[in-house]
Amino acid sequence: QVQLVESGGGLVQPGGSLRLSCAASGIIFSIYTMDWYRQAPGKQRELVAQITRRDNTYYLDSVKGRFTISRDNAKNTMYLQMNSLKPEDTAVYYCNAVLPDDTKYQYWGQGTQVTVSS
């Protein structure tokens, strides 16, 4: 049984930082491409950051220079360090795992709420 469990969300003031974690089980974590998505109220889900099995990374333009994605294959865990947070970063953040060789193997976490507000 595959499980992706996010943690680390919460309420933070503008300019603050949070670190999200995604703990995976039931998959060979090291061979999966791992993604962070987010969905704000009334908006479509969007890809925020991605890290491949070879540690290549992608970032949404609006988070470049502020967010850093990383993975620890020994711990089956992915992270998203979020700095200089803005109110527009408020959303539910979802962890996603996809097998690049066969994309029908794709899994989602339950999401964690990030609220940036003073």
Stockholm file with secondary structure:
# STOCKHOLM 1.0

chainA/1-118         QVQLVESGGGLVQPGGSLRLSCAASGIIFSIYTMDWYRQAPGKQRELVAQITRRDNTYYLDSVKGRFTISRDNAKNTMYLQMNSLKPEDTAVYYCNAVLPDDTKYQYWGQGTQVTVSS
#=GR chainA/1-118 SS CCEEEEECCEEECTTCCEEEEEEEESSCGGGSEEEEEEECTTSCCEEEEEECTTCCEEECGGGTTTEEEEEETTTTEEEEEECSCCGGGCEEEEEEEECTTCTTCEEECCCEEEEECC
#=GC SS_cons         CCEEEEECCEEECTTCCEEEEEEEESSCGGGSEEEEEEECTTSCCEEEEEECTTCCEEECGGGTTTEEEEEETTTTEEEEEECSCCGGGCEEEEEEEECTTCTTCEEECCCEEEEECC
//
